Structures are given as structure tokens and as C-alpha cells.
Amino acid sequence: MVYDRNNALLASLIWARDTRSLVTLNVYPGLLPAVARDVGVWVAVDDHGQPRLGLTAGRIAGVGFGHVW
């Protein structure tokens, strides 16, 4: 499932049973309101139930960080 505004991708949700990441949610910069507008969030849950989290900055293309529990 994807969400876009004026042909710009703002969020995606992917569920796949036969891959390492069972569920992946990606919220791109521009979707969140107010101060968080320049922030994107990436969350995934792998096939062992381990979550992963990542943040991106819209003003600094290609820069972000992630964490695996």
C-alpha cells in the first residue's frame, strides 16, 4: 500500500511473508506535520519479531541513522 500527494510518494506499507522483513513502514519527509515535516521514519519487523527503526532528514539528502534491537 502506498500514499502519495501530487505524484510524490509520502508513505508505504509493505507486508511480505517470504522475505526477511515481514512488515515495513516507510514515512517519507513531508508527511508529518509542523516541526517533524522534514523528518522521515522507517520501521521494519523481521521474521524473528525483531524491530528495526530508522530516521531520515529531508533537508540533508541521503543522511539518516538506524537501530536494530
Secondary structure, DSSP 4 states (H G I P E B T S, - for coil): -EEEETTEEEEEEEE-TTSSEEEEEEE-TTSS-GGGGGEEEEEEEETTS-EEEEEEESSSTT-EEEEE-
